[in-house]
Amino acid sequence: MNTKDESITDLVCRLRKELGSSFPEIIDYWEADLFAIGFKREDRMIYVATFNYRHVHPARYDIDLEILSQEEPDNLQVVREDRNISFEQLLTTLRNFLAL
């Protein structure tokens, strides 16, 4: 995680503080993308990107809610896309979609 942009590392720190022991698994299928990270629990994942808002304060996020296939790990279904959301909206979505 130390190679990610500050917008991602700050997000992870804020989420750890808010979620405590219910913090989800971090997924990084996008190592070359310094502005993207995923949060996963069971077959559900939320992809988060900060690139479009890297100079915006307070922070904003683009997210995709995805269902992962158990049989084919590379197969996923995007069930919702949200753009330009706040940290509070992201936190609520994480709690609800990942059942934290």
Biopython code that builds the backbone (N, CA, C, O; Angstrom):
import numpy as np
from Bio.PDB.StructureBuilder import StructureBuilder

atoms = [
    (1, "MET", "N", (0.803, -1.200, 0.000)),
    (1, "MET", "CA", (0.000, 0.000, 0.000)),
    (1, "MET", "C", (0.846, 1.265, 0.000)),
    (1, "MET", "O", (0.319, 2.339, -0.292)),
    (2, "ASN", "N", (2.095, 1.188, 0.305)),
    (2, "ASN", "CA", (2.900, 2.393, 0.388)),
    (2, "ASN", "C", (3.204, 3.006, -0.974)),
    (2, "ASN", "O", (3.780, 4.093, -1.029)),
    (3, "THR", "N", (2.838, 2.348, -2.080)),
    (3, "THR", "CA", (3.056, 2.941, -3.391)),
    (3, "THR", "C", (1.809, 3.655, -3.899)),
    (3, "THR", "O", (1.873, 4.321, -4.933)),
    (4, "LYS", "N", (0.706, 3.542, -3.226)),
    (4, "LYS", "CA", (-0.533, 4.189, -3.639)),
    (4, "LYS", "C", (-0.478, 5.689, -3.350)),
    (4, "LYS", "O", (0.275, 6.153, -2.494)),
    (5, "ASP", "N", (-1.299, 6.428, -4.093)),
    (5, "ASP", "CA", (-1.413, 7.861, -3.889)),
    (5, "ASP", "C", (-1.924, 8.153, -2.476)),
    (5, "ASP", "O", (-2.598, 7.327, -1.861)),
    (6, "GLU", "N", (-1.599, 9.311, -1.991)),
    (6, "GLU", "CA", (-2.012, 9.727, -0.653)),
    (6, "GLU", "C", (-3.535, 9.691, -0.496)),
    (6, "GLU", "O", (-4.033, 9.428, 0.598)),
    (7, "SER", "N", (-4.276, 9.952, -1.569)),
    (7, "SER", "CA", (-5.742, 9.917, -1.486)),
    (7, "SER", "C", (-6.243, 8.524, -1.127)),
    (7, "SER", "O", (-7.264, 8.390, -0.451)),
    (8, "ILE", "N", (-5.541, 7.490, -1.569)),
    (8, "ILE", "CA", (-5.911, 6.106, -1.243)),
    (8, "ILE", "C", (-5.443, 5.741, 0.157)),
    (8, "ILE", "O", (-6.205, 5.160, 0.930)),
    (9, "THR", "N", (-4.212, 6.070, 0.492)),
    (9, "THR", "CA", (-3.708, 5.732, 1.831)),
    (9, "THR", "C", (-4.505, 6.461, 2.915)),
    (9, "THR", "O", (-4.765, 5.897, 3.978)),
    (10, "ASP", "N", (-4.895, 7.712, 2.651)),
    (10, "ASP", "CA", (-5.728, 8.445, 3.608)),
    (10, "ASP", "C", (-7.092, 7.780, 3.754)),
    (10, "ASP", "O", (-7.615, 7.660, 4.862)),
    (11, "LEU", "N", (-7.669, 7.347, 2.629)),
    (11, "LEU", "CA", (-8.961, 6.671, 2.668)),
    (11, "LEU", "C", (-8.892, 5.408, 3.519)),
    (11, "LEU", "O", (-9.762, 5.176, 4.359)),
    (12, "VAL", "N", (-7.876, 4.602, 3.307)),
    (12, "VAL", "CA", (-7.729, 3.361, 4.065)),
    (12, "VAL", "C", (-7.602, 3.664, 5.556)),
    (12, "VAL", "O", (-8.221, 2.984, 6.375)),
    (13, "CYS", "N", (-6.823, 4.656, 5.913)),
    (13, "CYS", "CA", (-6.673, 5.025, 7.331)),
    (13, "CYS", "C", (-7.997, 5.481, 7.938)),
    (13, "CYS", "O", (-8.334, 5.087, 9.055)),
    (14, "ARG", "N", (-8.741, 6.298, 7.221)),
    (14, "ARG", "CA", (-10.040, 6.769, 7.718)),
    (14, "ARG", "C", (-11.016, 5.614, 7.882)),
    (14, "ARG", "O", (-11.747, 5.545, 8.870)),
    (15, "LEU", "N", (-11.024, 4.704, 6.906)),
    (15, "LEU", "CA", (-11.933, 3.563, 6.994)),
    (15, "LEU", "C", (-11.557, 2.633, 8.139)),
    (15, "LEU", "O", (-12.437, 2.130, 8.838)),
    (16, "ARG", "N", (-10.261, 2.397, 8.341)),
    (16, "ARG", "CA", (-9.818, 1.560, 9.471)),
    (16, "ARG", "C", (-10.304, 2.153, 10.793)),
    (16, "ARG", "O", (-10.765, 1.428, 11.674)),
    (17, "LYS", "N", (-10.198, 3.461, 10.921)),
    (17, "LYS", "CA", (-10.622, 4.143, 12.145)),
    (17, "LYS", "C", (-12.136, 4.009, 12.333)),
    (17, "LYS", "O", (-12.595, 3.756, 13.447)),
    (18, "GLU", "N", (-12.903, 4.174, 11.277)),
    (18, "GLU", "CA", (-14.365, 4.115, 11.354)),
    (18, "GLU", "C", (-14.890, 2.691, 11.544)),
    (18, "GLU", "O", (-15.833, 2.473, 12.305)),
    (19, "LEU", "N", (-14.280, 1.722, 10.854)),
    (19, "LEU", "CA", (-14.817, 0.362, 10.834)),
    (19, "LEU", "C", (-14.207, -0.561, 11.871)),
    (19, "LEU", "O", (-14.802, -1.584, 12.212)),
    (20, "GLY", "N", (-13.041, -0.224, 12.375)),
    (20, "GLY", "CA", (-12.404, -1.036, 13.405)),
    (20, "GLY", "C", (-12.272, -2.492, 13.016)),
    (20, "GLY", "O", (-11.721, -2.806, 11.961)),
    (21, "SER", "N", (-12.769, -3.380, 13.850)),
    (21, "SER", "CA", (-12.593, -4.819, 13.622)),
    (21, "SER", "C", (-13.411, -5.347, 12.446)),
    (21, "SER", "O", (-13.171, -6.466, 11.993)),
    (22, "SER", "N", (-14.367, -4.571, 11.943)),
    (22, "SER", "CA", (-15.143, -5.029, 10.786)),
    (22, "SER", "C", (-14.549, -4.554, 9.463)),
    (22, "SER", "O", (-15.197, -4.649, 8.420)),
    (23, "PHE", "N", (-13.321, -4.046, 9.501)),
    (23, "PHE", "CA", (-12.647, -3.577, 8.282)),
    (23, "PHE", "C", (-12.533, -4.729, 7.273)),
    (23, "PHE", "O", (-12.085, -5.817, 7.636)),
    (24, "PRO", "N", (-12.936, -4.503, 6.001)),
    (24, "PRO", "CA", (-12.909, -5.581, 5.009)),
    (24, "PRO", "C", (-11.509, -5.853, 4.465)),
    (24, "PRO", "O", (-10.565, -5.115, 4.747)),
    (25, "GLU", "N", (-11.393, -6.912, 3.690)),
    (25, "GLU", "CA", (-10.137, -7.270, 3.029)),
    (25, "GLU", "C", (-9.819, -6.224, 1.951)),
    (25, "GLU", "O", (-10.704, -5.781, 1.219)),
    (26, "ILE", "N", (-8.549, -5.843, 1.870)),
    (26, "ILE", "CA", (-8.104, -4.925, 0.818)),
    (26, "ILE", "C", (-7.684, -5.748, -0.390)),
    (26, "ILE", "O", (-6.942, -6.723, -0.267)),
    (27, "ILE", "N", (-8.170, -5.341, -1.559)),
    (27, "ILE", "CA", (-7.826, -5.987, -2.816)),
    (27, "ILE", "C", (-7.137, -4.960, -3.691)),
    (27, "ILE", "O", (-7.601, -3.827, -3.814)),
    (28, "ASP", "N", (-6.024, -5.358, -4.299)),
    (28, "ASP", "CA", (-5.323, -4.435, -5.198)),
    (28, "ASP", "C", (-5.005, -5.129, -6.509)),
    (28, "ASP", "O", (-3.869, -5.537, -6.750)),
    (29, "TYR", "N", (-6.019, -5.259, -7.354)),
    (29, "TYR", "CA", (-5.818, -5.805, -8.693)),
    (29, "TYR", "C", (-5.220, -4.753, -9.618)),
    (29, "TYR", "O", (-4.891, -5.051, -10.767)),
    (30, "TRP", "N", (-5.077, -3.527, -9.127)),
    (30, "TRP", "CA", (-4.684, -2.398, -9.958)),
    (30, "TRP", "C", (-3.390, -1.780, -9.430)),
    (30, "TRP", "O", (-3.332, -0.581, -9.158)),
    (31, "GLU", "N", (-2.364, -2.600, -9.289)),
    (31, "GLU", "CA", (-1.098, -2.126, -8.719)),
    (31, "GLU", "C", (-0.526, -0.935, -9.472)),
    (31, "GLU", "O", (0.069, -0.048, -8.860)),
    (32, "ALA", "N", (-0.695, -0.899, -10.780)),
    (32, "ALA", "CA", (-0.162, 0.196, -11.585)),
    (32, "ALA", "C", (-1.000, 1.468, -11.457)),
    (32, "ALA", "O", (-0.530, 2.557, -11.786)),
    (33, "ASP", "N", (-2.227, 1.334, -10.985)),
    (33, "ASP", "CA", (-3.101, 2.493, -10.807)),
    (33, "ASP", "C", (-2.975, 2.961, -9.368)),
    (33, "ASP", "O", (-3.500, 2.328, -8.452)),
    (34, "LEU", "N", (-2.286, 4.057, -9.175)),
    (34, "LEU", "CA", (-2.018, 4.562, -7.836)),
    (34, "LEU", "C", (-3.238, 5.181, -7.174)),
    (34, "LEU", "O", (-3.206, 5.510, -5.988)),
    (35, "PHE", "N", (-4.318, 5.342, -7.939)),
    (35, "PHE", "CA", (-5.528, 5.995, -7.445)),
    (35, "PHE", "C", (-6.702, 5.036, -7.311)),
    (35, "PHE", "O", (-7.852, 5.475, -7.302)),
    (36, "ALA", "N", (-6.437, 3.734, -7.208)),
    (36, "ALA", "CA", (-7.516, 2.742, -7.134)),
    (36, "ALA", "C", (-7.209, 1.662, -6.109)),
    (36, "ALA", "O", (-6.058, 1.276, -5.905)),
    (37, "ILE", "N", (-8.286, 1.181, -5.464)),
    (37, "ILE", "CA", (-8.175, 0.116, -4.472)),
    (37, "ILE", "C", (-9.538, -0.581, -4.389)),
    (37, "ILE", "O", (-10.559, -0.021, -4.788)),
    (38, "GLY", "N", (-9.536, -1.795, -3.871)),
    (38, "GLY", "CA", (-10.791, -2.514, -3.687)),
    (38, "GLY", "C", (-10.940, -2.973, -2.254)),
    (38, "GLY", "O", (-9.956, -3.208, -1.553)),
    (39, "PHE", "N", (-12.187, -3.096, -1.830)),
    (39, "PHE", "CA", (-12.524, -3.612, -0.508)),
    (39, "PHE", "C", (-13.478, -4.772, -0.715)),
    (39, "PHE", "O", (-14.490, -4.638, -1.402)),
    (40, "LYS", "N", (-13.150, -5.930, -0.110)),
    (40, "LYS", "CA", (-13.875, -7.156, -0.414)),
    (40, "LYS", "C", (-14.320, -7.859, 0.864)),
    (40, "LYS", "O", (-13.644, -7.840, 1.893)),
    (41, "ARG", "N", (-15.488, -8.480, 0.747)),
    (41, "ARG", "CA", (-15.985, -9.396, 1.784)),
    (41, "ARG", "C", (-16.789, -10.463, 1.069)),
    (41, "ARG", "O", (-17.768, -10.167, 0.384)),
    (42, "GLU", "N", (-16.369, -11.698, 1.233)),
    (42, "GLU", "CA", (-16.978, -12.853, 0.576)),
    (42, "GLU", "C", (-16.998, -12.632, -0.935)),
    (42, "GLU", "O", (-15.938, -12.459, -1.536)),
    (43, "ASP", "N", (-18.172, -12.633, -1.564)),
    (43, "ASP", "CA", (-18.219, -12.503, -3.026)),
    (43, "ASP", "C", (-18.553, -11.079, -3.469)),
    (43, "ASP", "O", (-18.926, -10.858, -4.621)),
    (44, "ARG", "N", (-18.421, -10.128, -2.569)),
    (44, "ARG", "CA", (-18.739, -8.735, -2.898)),
    (44, "ARG", "C", (-17.505, -7.854, -2.773)),
    (44, "ARG", "O", (-16.708, -7.991, -1.845)),
    (45, "MET", "N", (-17.372, -6.948, -3.735)),
    (45, "MET", "CA", (-16.224, -6.044, -3.721)),
    (45, "MET", "C", (-16.667, -4.650, -4.139)),
    (45, "MET", "O", (-17.540, -4.484, -4.991)),
    (46, "ILE", "N", (-16.051, -3.664, -3.526)),
    (46, "ILE", "CA", (-16.254, -2.274, -3.943)),
    (46, "ILE", "C", (-14.912, -1.750, -4.438)),
    (46, "ILE", "O", (-13.927, -1.694, -3.702)),
    (47, "TYR", "N", (-14.912, -1.371, -5.705)),
    (47, "TYR", "CA", (-13.756, -0.738, -6.334)),
    (47, "TYR", "C", (-13.875, 0.761, -6.090)),
    (47, "TYR", "O", (-14.934, 1.351, -6.308)),
    (48, "VAL", "N", (-12.775, 1.380, -5.634)),
    (48, "VAL", "CA", (-12.777, 2.813, -5.335)),
    (48, "VAL", "C", (-11.660, 3.478, -6.123)),
    (48, "VAL", "O", (-10.523, 3.007, -6.127)),
    (49, "ALA", "N", (-11.994, 4.579, -6.793)),
    (49, "ALA", "CA", (-11.007, 5.363, -7.537)),
    (49, "ALA", "C", (-11.071, 6.816, -7.085)),
    (49, "ALA", "O", (-12.147, 7.358, -6.833)),
    (50, "THR", "N", (-9.895, 7.433, -6.986)),
    (50, "THR", "CA", (-9.811, 8.816, -6.540)),
    (50, "THR", "C", (-9.224, 9.752, -7.600)),
    (50, "THR", "O", (-9.161, 10.961, -7.381)),
    (51, "PHE", "N", (-8.801, 9.221, -8.725)),
    (51, "PHE", "CA", (-8.066, 10.010, -9.722)),
    (51, "PHE", "C", (-8.809, 11.282, -10.130)),
    (51, "PHE", "O", (-8.205, 12.353, -10.189)),
    (52, "ASN", "N", (-10.084, 11.182, -10.408)),
    (52, "ASN", "CA", (-10.843, 12.342, -10.895)),
    (52, "ASN", "C", (-10.965, 13.455, -9.863)),
    (52, "ASN", "O", (-11.337, 14.577, -10.205)),
    (53, "TYR", "N", (-10.657, 13.159, -8.614)),
    (53, "TYR", "CA", (-10.855, 14.124, -7.522)),
    (53, "TYR", "C", (-9.579, 14.354, -6.719)),
    (53, "TYR", "O", (-9.634, 14.792, -5.569)),
    (54, "ARG", "N", (-8.434, 14.059, -7.325)),
    (54, "ARG", "CA", (-7.180, 14.121, -6.573)),
    (54, "ARG", "C", (-6.858, 15.517, -6.057)),
    (54, "ARG", "O", (-6.054, 15.655, -5.135)),
    (55, "HIS", "N", (-7.467, 16.561, -6.629)),
    (55, "HIS", "CA", (-7.218, 17.939, -6.175)),
    (55, "HIS", "C", (-8.444, 18.551, -5.510)),
    (55, "HIS", "O", (-8.514, 19.766, -5.321)),
    (56, "VAL", "N", (-9.408, 17.708, -5.155)),
    (56, "VAL", "CA", (-10.657, 18.177, -4.563)),
    (56, "VAL", "C", (-10.623, 17.940, -3.055)),
    (56, "VAL", "O", (-10.210, 16.879, -2.588)),
    (57, "HIS", "N", (-11.064, 18.948, -2.305)),
    (57, "HIS", "CA", (-11.169, 18.822, -0.847)),
    (57, "HIS", "C", (-12.524, 19.356, -0.422)),
    (57, "HIS", "O", (-12.887, 20.456, -0.839)),
    (58, "PRO", "N", (-13.286, 18.641, 0.382)),
    (58, "PRO", "CA", (-12.965, 17.310, 0.902)),
    (58, "PRO", "C", (-12.981, 16.255, -0.203)),
    (58, "PRO", "O", (-13.513, 16.466, -1.293)),
    (59, "ALA", "N", (-12.386, 15.128, 0.117)),
    (59, "ALA", "CA", (-12.196, 14.043, -0.857)),
    (59, "ALA", "C", (-13.528, 13.554, -1.429)),
    (59, "ALA", "O", (-14.557, 13.556, -0.754)),
    (60, "ARG", "N", (-13.473, 13.137, -2.693)),
    (60, "ARG", "CA", (-14.616, 12.549, -3.394)),
    (60, "ARG", "C", (-14.139, 11.250, -4.032)),
    (60, "ARG", "O", (-12.940, 11.043, -4.219)),
    (61, "TYR", "N", (-15.101, 10.365, -4.370)),
    (61, "TYR", "CA", (-14.749, 9.038, -4.851)),
    (61, "TYR", "C", (-15.684, 8.585, -5.970)),
    (61, "TYR", "O", (-16.852, 8.970, -6.018)),
    (62, "ASP", "N", (-15.147, 7.765, -6.863)),
    (62, "ASP", "CA", (-15.924, 6.996, -7.824)),
    (62, "ASP", "C", (-15.879, 5.554, -7.346)),
    (62, "ASP", "O", (-14.809, 5.055, -6.997)),
    (63, "ILE", "N", (-17.028, 4.871, -7.323)),
    (63, "ILE", "CA", (-17.036, 3.481, -6.870)),
    (63, "ILE", "C", (-17.865, 2.605, -7.802)),
    (63, "ILE", "O", (-18.815, 3.062, -8.438)),
    (64, "ASP", "N", (-17.480, 1.347, -7.864)),
    (64, "ASP", "CA", (-18.245, 0.302, -8.544)),
    (64, "ASP", "C", (-18.515, -0.802, -7.533)),
    (64, "ASP", "O", (-17.598, -1.268, -6.858)),
    (65, "LEU", "N", (-19.759, -1.216, -7.428)),
    (65, "LEU", "CA", (-20.138, -2.336, -6.570)),
    (65, "LEU", "C", (-20.188, -3.573, -7.444)),
    (65, "LEU", "O", (-20.875, -3.593, -8.465)),
    (66, "GLU", "N", (-19.456, -4.611, -7.043)),
    (66, "GLU", "CA", (-19.272, -5.787, -7.876)),
    (66, "GLU", "C", (-19.577, -7.070, -7.117)),
    (66, "GLU", "O", (-19.297, -7.190, -5.925)),
    (67, "ILE", "N", (-20.162, -8.032, -7.841)),
    (67, "ILE", "CA", (-20.357, -9.384, -7.325)),
    (67, "ILE", "C", (-19.351, -10.268, -8.058)),
    (67, "ILE", "O", (-19.310, -10.284, -9.288)),
    (68, "LEU", "N", (-18.545, -10.999, -7.298)),
    (68, "LEU", "CA", (-17.504, -11.851, -7.871)),
    (68, "LEU", "C", (-18.013, -13.276, -8.019)),
    (68, "LEU", "O", (-18.771, -13.760, -7.178)),
    (69, "SER", "N", (-17.605, -13.934, -9.063)),
    (69, "SER", "CA", (-17.974, -15.329, -9.280)),
    (69, "SER", "C", (-17.066, -16.232, -8.463)),
    (69, "SER", "O", (-15.845, -16.079, -8.497)),
    (70, "GLN", "N", (-17.654, -17.176, -7.725)),
    (70, "GLN", "CA", (-16.859, -18.124, -6.940)),
    (70, "GLN", "C", (-16.132, -19.108, -7.849)),
    (70, "GLN", "O", (-15.011, -19.517, -7.548)),
    (71, "GLU", "N", (-16.758, -19.489, -8.954)),
    (71, "GLU", "CA", (-16.184, -20.472, -9.868)),
    (71, "GLU", "C", (-15.118, -19.866, -10.784)),
    (71, "GLU", "O", (-14.137, -20.529, -11.122)),
    (72, "GLU", "N", (-15.314, -18.604, -11.185)),
    (72, "GLU", "CA", (-14.389, -17.924, -12.082)),
    (72, "GLU", "C", (-13.948, -16.609, -11.446)),
    (72, "GLU", "O", (-14.624, -15.593, -11.609)),
    (73, "PRO", "N", (-12.835, -16.609, -10.731)),
    (73, "PRO", "CA", (-12.406, -15.416, -9.993)),
    (73, "PRO", "C", (-12.246, -14.163, -10.849)),
    (73, "PRO", "O", (-12.389, -13.050, -10.342)),
    (74, "ASP", "N", (-11.952, -14.327, -12.133)),
    (74, "ASP", "CA", (-11.787, -13.161, -13.000)),
    (74, "ASP", "C", (-13.125, -12.633, -13.531)),
    (74, "ASP", "O", (-13.175, -11.591, -14.185)),
    (75, "ASN", "N", (-14.191, -13.354, -13.247)),
    (75, "ASN", "CA", (-15.507, -12.972, -13.724)),
    (75, "ASN", "C", (-16.226, -12.173, -12.630)),
    (75, "ASN", "O", (-16.293, -12.609, -11.481)),
    (76, "LEU", "N", (-16.756, -11.013, -12.991)),
    (76, "LEU", "CA", (-17.475, -10.205, -12.024)),
    (76, "LEU", "C", (-18.634, -9.511, -12.707)),
    (76, "LEU", "O", (-18.667, -9.355, -13.928)),
    (77, "GLN", "N", (-19.582, -9.101, -11.885)),
    (77, "GLN", "CA", (-20.739, -8.377, -12.377)),
    (77, "GLN", "C", (-20.811, -7.044, -11.642)),
    (77, "GLN", "O", (-20.905, -7.012, -10.415)),
    (78, "VAL", "N", (-20.766, -5.950, -12.387)),
    (78, "VAL", "CA", (-20.937, -4.624, -11.790)),
    (78, "VAL", "C", (-22.433, -4.402, -11.598)),
    (78, "VAL", "O", (-23.201, -4.394, -12.561)),
    (79, "VAL", "N", (-22.834, -4.221, -10.347)),
    (79, "VAL", "CA", (-24.256, -4.072, -10.049)),
    (79, "VAL", "C", (-24.668, -2.616, -9.823)),
    (79, "VAL", "O", (-25.852, -2.283, -9.867)),
    (80, "ARG", "N", (-23.693, -1.767, -9.584)),
    (80, "ARG", "CA", (-23.997, -0.346, -9.415)),
    (80, "ARG", "C", (-22.715, 0.461, -9.547)),
    (80, "ARG", "O", (-21.635, 0.013, -9.160)),
    (81, "GLU", "N", (-22.854, 1.644, -10.094)),
    (81, "GLU", "CA", (-21.753, 2.594, -10.190)),
    (81, "GLU", "C", (-22.207, 3.904, -9.561)),
    (81, "GLU", "O", (-23.294, 4.400, -9.858)),
    (82, "ASP", "N", (-21.377, 4.457, -8.700)),
    (82, "ASP", "CA", (-21.645, 5.769, -8.106)),
    (82, "ASP", "C", (-20.445, 6.658, -8.385)),
    (82, "ASP", "O", (-19.299, 6.217, -8.295)),
    (83, "ARG", "N", (-20.711, 7.899, -8.720)),
    (83, "ARG", "CA", (-19.648, 8.829, -9.054)),
    (83, "ARG", "C", (-19.728, 10.068, -8.176)),
    (83, "ARG", "O", (-20.810, 10.522, -7.805)),
    (84, "ASN", "N", (-18.554, 10.603, -7.855)),
    (84, "ASN", "CA", (-18.445, 11.861, -7.132)),
    (84, "ASN", "C", (-19.173, 11.810, -5.792)),
    (84, "ASN", "O", (-19.965, 12.698, -5.476)),
    (85, "ILE", "N", (-18.900, 10.763, -5.003)),
    (85, "ILE", "CA", (-19.552, 10.619, -3.701)),
    (85, "ILE", "C", (-18.618, 11.046, -2.576)),
    (85, "ILE", "O", (-17.398, 11.073, -2.737)),
    (86, "SER", "N", (-19.203, 11.372, -1.455)),
    (86, "SER", "CA", (-18.448, 11.799, -0.277)),
    (86, "SER", "C", (-17.935, 10.591, 0.510)),
    (86, "SER", "O", (-18.310, 9.451, 0.235)),
    (87, "PHE", "N", (-17.078, 10.860, 1.484)),
    (87, "PHE", "CA", (-16.594, 9.803, 2.371)),
    (87, "PHE", "C", (-17.764, 9.178, 3.135)),
    (87, "PHE", "O", (-17.823, 7.958, 3.285)),
    (88, "GLU", "N", (-18.678, 9.995, 3.609)),
    (88, "GLU", "CA", (-19.822, 9.482, 4.366)),
    (88, "GLU", "C", (-20.680, 8.556, 3.514)),
    (88, "GLU", "O", (-21.142, 7.522, 3.995)),
    (89, "GLN", "N", (-20.897, 8.923, 2.242)),
    (89, "GLN", "CA", (-21.658, 8.068, 1.335)),
    (89, "GLN", "C", (-20.913, 6.759, 1.069)),
    (89, "GLN", "O", (-21.522, 5.690, 1.020)),
    (90, "LEU", "N", (-19.597, 6.851, 0.899)),
    (90, "LEU", "CA", (-18.781, 5.649, 0.688)),
    (90, "LEU", "C", (-18.849, 4.739, 1.903)),
    (90, "LEU", "O", (-19.017, 3.528, 1.757)),
    (91, "LEU", "N", (-18.725, 5.294, 3.082)),
    (91, "LEU", "CA", (-18.779, 4.514, 4.320)),
    (91, "LEU", "C", (-20.123, 3.800, 4.455)),
    (91, "LEU", "O", (-20.160, 2.617, 4.792)),
    (92, "THR", "N", (-21.212, 4.495, 4.200)),
    (92, "THR", "CA", (-22.541, 3.885, 4.265)),
    (92, "THR", "C", (-22.675, 2.767, 3.247)),
    (92, "THR", "O", (-23.210, 1.703, 3.559)),
    (93, "THR", "N", (-22.196, 2.994, 2.038)),
    (93, "THR", "CA", (-22.259, 1.982, 0.981)),
    (93, "THR", "C", (-21.439, 0.754, 1.363)),
    (93, "THR", "O", (-21.897, -0.373, 1.176)),
    (94, "LEU", "N", (-20.241, 0.955, 1.893)),
    (94, "LEU", "CA", (-19.399, -0.161, 2.343)),
    (94, "LEU", "C", (-20.141, -0.984, 3.393)),
    (94, "LEU", "O", (-20.212, -2.208, 3.292)),
    (95, "ARG", "N", (-20.684, -0.315, 4.386)),
    (95, "ARG", "CA", (-21.384, -1.038, 5.460)),
    (95, "ARG", "C", (-22.572, -1.833, 4.928)),
    (95, "ARG", "O", (-22.791, -2.978, 5.323)),
    (96, "ASN", "N", (-23.328, -1.224, 4.038)),
    (96, "ASN", "CA", (-24.524, -1.888, 3.525)),
    (96, "ASN", "C", (-24.189, -2.992, 2.516)),
    (96, "ASN", "O", (-24.673, -4.116, 2.649)),
    (97, "PHE", "N", (-23.380, -2.687, 1.531)),
    (97, "PHE", "CA", (-23.109, -3.646, 0.452)),
    (97, "PHE", "C", (-22.265, -4.824, 0.935)),
    (97, "PHE", "O", (-22.487, -5.958, 0.511)),
    (98, "LEU", "N", (-21.309, -4.567, 1.809)),
    (98, "LEU", "CA", (-20.438, -5.631, 2.317)),
    (98, "LEU", "C", (-20.963, -6.228, 3.626)),
    (98, "LEU", "O", (-20.337, -7.125, 4.192)),
    (99, "ALA", "N", (-22.090, -5.743, 4.101)),
    (99, "ALA", "CA", (-22.708, -6.233, 5.344)),
    (99, "ALA", "C", (-21.711, -6.216, 6.500)),
    (99, "ALA", "O", (-21.472, -7.238, 7.145)),
    (100, "LEU", "N", (-21.141, -5.057, 6.749)),
    (100, "LEU", "CA", (-20.154, -4.914, 7.831)),
    (100, "LEU", "C", (-20.828, -4.528, 9.134)),
    (100, "LEU", "O", (-20.156, -4.363, 10.152)),
]
sb = StructureBuilder()
sb.init_structure("model")
sb.init_model(0)
sb.init_chain("A")
sb.init_seg("    ")
for serial, (resi, resn, name, xyz) in enumerate(atoms, 1):
    if name == "N":
        sb.init_residue(resn, " ", resi, " ")
    sb.init_atom(name, np.array(xyz, "f"), 0.0, 1.0, " ", f" {name:<3s}", serial, name[0])
structure = sb.get_structure()
